[in-house]
Amino acid sequence: MKRQTYSIKPRTFLTKVMVGALAGVVAVPLALVVQNGKATAACTAPATDYGKVTASVSVPSAATYRIWSRIMVPDTTNKTYLLEVDGGNCYNVGGGTLTANTWVWVDYQGGTTSSKVQQSLTAGSHTLKLIGNAAGVKVDRVIATSDTACTPTGDGNNCNTPSDMTAPTVTLTAPKEGASVSGTVTLSATATDNTSVSKVEFYDNTTLITTDTTSPYSASWNSTGATNGSHLITARAYDPAGNMGTDSSTVTTKNGDVQLPGTPSGLAASALSYSSIRLTWKASTDNIGVTGYVIMRDGVPVTTVGAVTTYTDTNLNANTSYGYQVQALDAAGNKSALSTRVTAKTPNVADSQAPSTVSGLSGQSVSPSQVNLSWTAATDNIGVTSYDVYRSTGSADPQLVGSSNAITYGDPALAANTTYAYYVVAKDAAGNAAQPSDTITVTTQQQPAESTHSRIVGTITDQASSKPVRYARVKILVDGHKQVYVADWWGRYAMHNLKIGHYNVIYKANAYYSQTIAVQLGQAPITQNVSLKKR
């Protein structure tokens, strides 16, 4: 019997809780809630709101689907959550005899293992809503499979055997790479597949413009509603099995007022204290009017101010040099060139008092190779600037493995199923170190079954300042098809579900030289951090 399995991938749930795809999703604790109910009507909202998330799944053919949830319960009392399908059926997933603090796949409701979470679905899109009603219940994966005899193990990949794994080939024929556009723009694409193409989606950056299901595939994009500047136009082609091919072009929109403000001049910087620097500059001019200025510190924007000519940068480190530039803005979003760079150094401050000892240190194994740590912020008479993280295993002496200026730290490249001991030391700008925190131990997860897919993750930083390069683009060629990923505000990126093999990864960002890195991807995820050089 041919079976189809689909993983549910909704938006963030509470604090970045996800119901993930079958590969490359890190399980995040989830405080879910549930009340007793049967699959007869839409779920009733619990009296206490523990959180909820909505996701959609598209199936290519009508069939009876078994819905599995991988959950962890905290005790023998809190052990269910509500699953609503298409706003009409409510399942009280879980219950019965479940071992606390252990991930387990369940496909039943109301504690009765013979009462399956199973439903006939028509071809097309369906809506799933996960609603919590019991404190401490965690859910990290939900899959739906038409093979009702298949029991998921591990990440559920054993039930994921689609017969068609060939992605469509798609070419964005208009607009061309590097084009300047305005007004209403015609987007067009060609797409082919070994079976058939079910639809082509057109995107402006990450925003869906429209979907076309008939060849030739096209869309009309009203660029006047977009900010003037660079936009990534992408065509995504899908086949009935859900395989996706992509192609994209970077264009520049120029609508309305396209004249740039004048470059700010006369920028000066002077230290006011060991933790603050004052900036002044001359007002810029514009054909309509300057509305504000972007303040850049060491190549990274720190804030946007109004039509003023002064700014005080605070919460800085003592005895440290900082470089500043200013960029003018107008009401249409046009940005001037960056001003001349100036530097200022905060004075030193006599400080012999060490920060307080870090408390509340906790750790969680998020994969066979990574442990995430968190703790409560230490205090200091002037200010804590960093936290040193020490690690040991077995009888070995603790070693410094990294430093963080936040109250979290991710320790990658660890061995699977291994116990590690950690403690954290707070430090201030003068180099005073606190007493070590209490030591905790964390055991990494078991290595999952062999997979034919893996992922590449990392952080993109400025080569000179080591600051994150925000929204940089990462391009990779997969089976002859270009895929584009965009880094987040902190310069982090993640490319999931890549077949094991050799890739050339291209890193690009405005005002930086692009960089190509050859990567040999195996079963273990690769952390590829990249430093880009400014032009």
C-alpha positions in Angstrom: 0.0 0.0 0.0 1.4 3.4 -0.9 1.7 5.6 2.1 1.9 9.4 2.4 3.3 11.1 5.6 3.1 14.8 6.3 4.7 16.7 9.1 2.9 19.7 10.6 5.0 22.9 10.8 3.1 25.8 12.4 4.1 29.3 13.6 5.8 29.8 17.0 3.8 28.6 20.0 4.3 30.5 23.2 8.0 31.1 23.5 9.3 29.7 20.2 7.7 26.3 20.6 7.3 24.5 17.3 5.6 21.4 16.0 8.3 20.5 13.5 9.1 18.8 10.2 10.5 15.3 10.2 14.2 16.3 10.1 16.3 19.0 11.7 13.9 20.4 14.3 15.2 20.9 17.9 12.7 19.9 20.5 11.7 22.9 22.7 9.9 22.5 26.0 6.2 23.3 25.7 3.7 24.0 28.4 0.6 22.6 26.8 -2.9 22.3 28.1 -5.8 19.9 27.5 -9.3 19.0 28.7 -11.2 15.8 28.1 -13.0 15.7 24.9 -14.0 13.4 22.0 -13.7 14.0 18.2 -17.3 15.3 17.9 -17.0 19.1 17.7 -14.6 22.0 17.8 -12.4 22.2 21.0 -13.7 24.3 23.8 -11.1 26.7 25.1 -9.8 25.6 28.6 -10.4 27.8 31.6 -6.6 28.3 31.9 -4.7 29.4 28.8 -1.5 27.4 28.6 -1.0 28.3 24.9 -2.1 27.2 21.4 -0.8 27.1 17.8 -2.4 26.7 14.4 -0.8 24.9 11.4 -1.9 23.9 8.0 -1.1 20.7 6.1 -1.8 19.9 2.4 -2.4 16.3 1.3 -2.4 15.4 -2.4 -5.1 12.7 -2.3 -8.1 11.6 -0.2 -7.4 8.9 2.4 -7.8 7.9 6.0 -4.9 9.5 8.0 -3.5 8.4 11.4 -2.3 11.5 13.3 0.7 10.8 15.7 2.0 13.3 18.3 5.4 13.0 20.0 4.9 14.2 23.5 6.5 14.3 26.9 4.5 14.5 30.2 5.8 15.8 33.5 3.9 13.4 35.8 0.9 11.0 36.0 -1.7 13.8 36.2 -0.8 16.2 33.4 -0.5 14.1 30.2 -2.9 15.2 27.4 -3.4 18.1 25.0 -6.2 19.0 22.6 -5.9 18.6 18.8 -8.6 20.3 16.6 -8.9 19.2 12.9 -10.5 21.6 10.4 -12.3 23.4 13.2 -14.8 20.5 13.6 -13.2 17.6 15.4 -11.5 17.8 18.8 -9.2 15.0 20.0 -8.0 14.7 23.6 -4.5 13.3 22.7 -2.7 11.1 25.2 -3.6 10.1 28.7 -3.5 6.6 30.1 -0.1 5.1 31.3 2.7 7.4 30.1 6.2 7.5 31.6 7.1 11.0 32.9 9.9 12.9 31.3 10.2 10.5 28.3 9.4 11.3 24.7 6.8 8.9 23.3 4.7 8.7 20.1 1.0 8.5 20.8 -2.0 8.0 18.4 -4.8 7.6 20.8 -7.2 9.8 22.8 -8.7 10.0 26.3 -6.2 7.4 27.7 -7.7 4.6 25.6 -5.1 3.1 23.2 -7.8 1.6 21.0 -9.4 5.0 20.4 -7.2 6.3 17.6 -6.7 9.9 16.4 -7.7 9.0 12.9 -9.7 10.9 10.2 -10.6 10.9 6.6 -9.1 13.9 4.8 -9.9 15.1 1.3 -7.1 16.2 -1.1 -6.0 19.8 -0.4 -5.3 22.0 2.7 -6.4 21.2 6.2 -6.1 23.2 9.5 -4.8 21.7 12.7 -4.9 23.6 16.0 -2.9 22.5 19.1 -4.4 23.7 22.4 -2.8 23.1 25.8 -4.7 22.3 28.9 -2.2 20.6 31.3 0.9 22.2 32.7 4.3 20.9 31.7 3.1 18.8 28.7 5.5 19.1 25.8 4.9 18.4 22.0 7.7 18.6 19.5 6.4 16.8 16.4 3.1 16.0 14.8 2.8 13.8 11.7 -0.1 12.5 9.6 0.3 9.2 7.7 -2.0 7.3 5.4 -0.2 4.1 6.3 -2.2 3.4 9.5 -0.1 0.3 10.3 3.1 2.3 10.6 4.3 3.2 14.1 6.8 6.1 14.2 10.2 5.7 15.9 12.8 8.3 16.6 12.0 11.4 14.5 9.2 9.5 12.6 11.3 9.1 9.4 10.4 5.4 9.2 6.8 6.5 8.3 8.0 9.1 5.8 8.4 7.2 2.5 6.8 9.2 -0.3 7.1 7.6 -3.7 8.0 10.9 -5.4 11.0 12.7 -4.2 11.9 14.7 -7.3 11.4 18.4 -7.0 10.0 20.4 -9.9 12.3 22.5 -12.0 11.3 26.2 -12.0 12.8 29.2 -13.8 11.8 32.8 -12.9 11.7 34.4 -16.4 10.7 37.9 -15.2 11.9 40.1 -13.7 15.5 39.5 -14.5 18.3 39.6 -11.9 19.4 43.1 -11.1 16.3 44.8 -12.8 15.0 48.1 -11.6 11.2 48.1 -11.3 8.3 50.4 -10.5 4.5 50.4 -10.5 2.7 47.1 -11.4 5.3 44.5 -12.3 4.5 41.2 -14.2 6.1 38.2 -12.6 6.4 35.0 -14.7 7.9 31.5 -14.4 8.1 28.2 -16.2 8.0 24.9 -14.3 8.2 21.2 -15.1 8.1 18.0 -13.0 8.5 14.3 -13.5 4.8 13.9 -12.5 3.0 17.3 -12.7 3.2 20.8 -11.3 0.4 21.5 -8.8 1.1 25.2 -8.2 3.7 28.0 -8.4 3.9 30.6 -5.6 5.4 34.0 -6.1 7.1 35.8 -3.1 8.4 39.3 -2.4 11.1 38.4 0.1 9.1 36.2 2.5 5.7 37.6 1.7 3.4 35.6 -0.6 2.2 37.7 -3.6 -0.1 35.1 -5.2 -0.4 31.5 -6.3 -1.0 30.3 -9.9 -2.1 26.7 -10.7 -2.1 27.0 -14.5 0.8 27.2 -16.9 2.1 29.7 -18.1 2.6 30.8 -14.4 2.4 34.5 -13.8 1.5 37.2 -11.2 1.0 40.9 -11.0 3.0 42.6 -8.2 2.1 46.2 -7.1 5.6 47.4 -6.2 4.3 50.7 -5.1 3.3 49.1 -1.8 6.9 47.9 -1.2 9.8 49.9 0.3 12.1 51.3 -2.3 15.3 49.3 -2.4 16.4 45.6 -2.8 13.8 42.9 -3.0 14.2 39.1 -3.5 11.5 37.8 -5.9 11.1 34.1 -5.7 9.1 31.5 -7.6 8.3 28.2 -5.7 7.0 25.3 -7.7 5.3 22.3 -6.0 4.2 18.9 -7.2 1.4 16.8 -5.7 3.8 15.0 -3.3 4.8 18.4 -1.8 8.3 18.5 -3.4 9.4 22.1 -4.0 11.8 23.8 -6.5 12.7 27.5 -6.3 14.3 30.2 -8.4 14.8 33.9 -7.5 16.0 37.2 -8.7 17.1 40.3 -6.8 15.4 43.5 -8.1 15.4 47.2 -7.0 12.1 49.0 -6.6 12.0 52.7 -7.4 8.6 54.3 -6.8 7.6 57.9 -5.9 10.4 59.8 -4.2 13.6 58.1 -5.2 16.1 60.9 -4.5 18.5 60.1 -1.7 19.0 62.6 1.1 22.4 64.3 1.4 25.1 62.5 3.3 25.4 63.7 6.9 28.5 65.8 7.5 30.4 67.1 10.5 30.0 64.0 12.6 31.9 64.2 15.9 32.0 61.8 18.8 33.1 62.4 22.4 33.0 60.2 25.5 30.8 61.5 28.3 31.6 58.7 30.8 33.0 55.2 31.0 29.7 53.9 29.5 28.4 56.6 27.2 29.5 58.5 24.0 27.8 61.6 22.6 27.4 62.1 18.8 26.7 65.4 17.0 26.4 66.1 13.2 25.1 68.7 10.7 21.6 68.3 9.3 21.3 66.7 5.9 19.1 68.1 3.1 16.6 66.3 0.9 14.3 67.4 -2.0 11.2 66.8 0.2 12.6 66.5 3.7 14.8 64.4 6.1 12.7 62.5 8.6 15.4 60.8 10.6 18.9 59.3 11.0 20.2 55.7 11.4 23.0 55.5 14.0 25.7 52.9 13.1 28.1 51.6 15.7 31.0 49.5 14.3 29.1 48.9 11.1 25.9 47.7 12.8 22.7 49.9 13.2 21.9 50.5 16.9 18.9 52.8 16.6 16.9 55.3 14.4 16.3 58.8 15.7 14.1 61.6 14.4 15.1 64.8 12.6 17.7 65.7 15.3 21.4 66.2 15.1 22.6 64.7 18.4 22.5 61.2 20.0 24.0 59.7 23.2 25.0 56.1 23.0 24.8 54.4 26.4 25.5 51.1 28.1 28.9 50.9 26.6 32.0 49.2 28.0 34.7 51.1 29.8 38.1 51.6 28.2 36.8 50.6 24.7 37.0 52.3 21.3 33.8 52.5 19.2 33.4 53.6 15.6 30.3 55.6 14.4 28.6 56.6 11.2 25.2 58.3 10.5 22.8 57.8 7.6 20.0 60.1 6.7 16.4 58.9 5.9 13.4 60.6 4.2 9.7 59.8 4.3 9.9 57.5 1.3 12.5 55.3 3.0 15.4 56.5 0.9 18.7 56.3 2.7 21.8 58.5 2.2 25.3 57.3 1.9 27.0 56.7 5.3 28.8 59.6 6.8 32.6 59.6 7.4 33.5 57.2 10.2 34.6 58.7 13.5 35.9 57.0 16.7 35.8 57.7 20.4 37.1 55.7 23.4 35.4 55.4 26.7 37.7 56.1 29.7 38.9 53.5 32.1 37.2 53.2 35.5 38.9 52.0 38.7 37.0 48.8 39.6 38.2 46.0 41.9 34.8 44.6 42.8 34.0 41.3 41.2 30.4 40.5 40.0 28.1 38.3 42.0 28.2 34.5 41.6 25.9 33.2 38.8 22.8 31.4 40.0 20.1 29.4 38.5 22.4 27.5 36.0 20.4 24.9 34.0 21.1 22.9 30.9 19.2 21.0 28.3 20.4 18.5 25.7 18.8 19.6 22.4 20.4 17.1 20.1 23.1 14.3 20.2 25.8 17.0 19.7 24.6 20.1 21.5 23.7 21.3 25.0 22.0 24.7 25.7 22.7 26.5 29.0 20.9 29.3 30.7 21.3 31.1 34.0 20.2 34.1 36.0 22.1 37.3 35.3 24.8 38.3 37.8 25.1 41.8 39.3 28.1 44.2 39.5 28.8 47.6 40.9 29.5 48.9 37.3 28.2 46.2 35.0 28.7 42.5 34.0 30.2 42.3 30.5 30.5 38.6 29.9 30.1 35.1 31.2 32.8 32.4 30.8 31.5 28.8 30.4 33.6 25.9 31.7 33.1 22.2 30.7 34.5 18.9 31.8 33.7 15.2 31.2 34.7 12.2 33.3 37.7 13.0 35.5 39.2 15.6 33.2 39.8 19.2 34.6 37.3 21.8 33.6 38.2 23.8 30.4 37.0 27.2 29.2 34.9 26.4 26.2 33.4 29.8 25.3 32.1 33.1 26.5 28.7 34.8 26.2 27.5 38.4 26.8 24.0 37.0 27.2 22.6 34.7 29.9 22.5 31.7 27.5 25.1 29.6 25.7 24.9 26.8 23.1 27.7 24.2 23.3 27.9 22.3 19.9 30.1 19.5 18.6 29.7 17.2 21.6 29.7 13.4 21.7 26.3 11.7 21.7 25.0 10.0 24.9 27.8 11.6 27.0 27.6 13.3 30.4 29.2 16.8 30.7 29.7 19.0 33.7 29.4 22.8 33.4 29.9 25.9 35.5 29.7 29.6 34.6 31.9 32.6 35.8 30.7 36.2 35.5 33.2 39.0 34.5 33.1 42.8 34.4 34.8 45.3 32.1 37.8 45.5 34.4 38.4 41.8 34.2 37.2 41.0 37.7 35.8 37.5 37.8 33.1 36.1 40.1 33.3 32.8 42.0 32.2 29.9 39.9 28.5 29.0 39.8 27.2 25.6 41.1 28.2 22.8 38.7 25.5 21.0 36.8 25.6 17.9 34.6 23.9 17.3 31.3 23.8 14.2 29.1 23.6 14.5 25.4 20.9 12.7 23.4 21.3 9.3 21.8 22.5 9.4 18.2 19.4 9.0 16.0 19.1 6.3 13.3 21.1 6.9 10.2 19.6 9.5 7.9 20.2 10.5 4.3 19.6 14.2 5.2 21.3 16.7 7.4 21.5 20.5 7.9 24.0 23.4 7.9 23.7 26.1 10.5 25.8 29.0 11.5 26.3 32.7 12.1 27.4 35.4 9.6 29.5 38.2 11.1 31.5 41.3 10.0 35.2 40.4 9.6 36.4 43.6 11.2 34.0 44.0 14.1 32.8 40.5 14.7 29.2 42.0 14.8 26.4 40.0 13.1 25.6 40.7 9.5 21.8 41.0 9.6 19.6 39.5 6.8 22.5 38.3 4.8 21.5 35.9 2.0 22.8 32.3 1.8 22.5 30.5 -1.6 23.0 26.8 -2.3 22.5 24.6 -5.3 20.5 21.4 -4.5 19.9 18.9 -7.3 20.5 21.7 -9.8 18.0 24.1 -8.2 19.0 27.3 -6.4 17.7 27.7 -2.9 18.0 31.0 -1.0 18.0 31.4 2.8 18.0 34.7 4.7 19.9 35.2 8.0 17.9 36.7 10.9 18.6 39.9 13.0 21.4 38.2 14.8 23.1 36.9 11.6 22.0 33.3 12.2 20.9 31.0 9.4 19.8 27.4 9.1 19.5 25.2 6.0 17.5 22.1 6.8 16.7 18.8 5.1 19.7 18.8 2.8 20.8 15.5 1.2 24.2 14.2 2.4 26.9 15.2 -0.1 29.1 18.0 -1.4 27.8 21.6 -1.7 29.2 25.1 -2.6 27.5 27.6 -0.3 27.5 31.3 -1.3 27.2 34.0 1.4 26.2 37.5 0.2 25.2 40.8 1.9 24.9 44.4 0.8 28.2 46.3 1.1 30.1 43.0 1.6 32.2 40.8 -0.7 30.5 37.5 -1.3 32.2 34.3 -0.1 31.9 30.8 -1.4 32.6 27.8 0.9 32.8 24.2 -0.1 31.0 21.9 2.4 30.9 18.1 2.6 27.7 17.4 4.5 27.5 14.1 6.4 24.9 12.7 8.8 26.0 15.1 11.6 24.8 18.7 11.3 27.5 21.2 10.3 28.1 24.5 12.0 29.5 26.8 9.4 30.3 30.3 10.8 31.3 32.9 8.2 33.0 36.3 8.4 32.3 38.7 5.5 34.7 41.5 4.5 33.3 44.9 3.7 33.8 46.4 0.3 
